[in-house]
Amino acid sequence: MRTKDQNCAYCVHGEPLAAFGIYICDLSFSSLYLFKEQSHPGRVIVAPKEHVADITDLTDDERNAFFADVARASRALKKVFNPGKVNYGAYNDKGGHLHFHLVPKYVDEFEWGGIFAMNPGRVTLTDAEYADMIEKIKAAL
């Protein structure tokens, strides 16, 4: 059994998580978070519930469960936001907790055909807009 890292936003939530994301719900192996910067409407993060540093630290069953959660979240994004494509990014050098960014991309969008910016800082929403987006995603799961 893995433990929570008290220095990790995905493990402790609260202010560290609030700096960039909003908890949506738990999936089978992971938790789903809305990324606050919404230049790409529907951008979310999927992170294991337990502190895992690297994908190679997962057993085969855990890895399969993690990717099943990524696929489930992606299907929900496609249903709710109808993007042209969903991009997947795994960045783990700074936070130390394995996580995937699921980034809906739209054909007429500023980054179509290129790599998405990690945090372009272009679009933030009101609390009500975040709540509405979260409810739509949860309903599509």
Buried (B, 14 or more C-beta within 10 A) or exposed (E): EEEBBEEBBBBEBEEBBEEBBBBBEEBEBBBBBBBBBBBBBBBBBBBBBBBBBEBEBBEEEBBEBBBBBBEBBBEBBBEBBEBEEBBEBEEBEEBBBBBBBBBBBBEEBEBEEEEBBEEEEEEEBEEEEBEEBBEBBEEBB
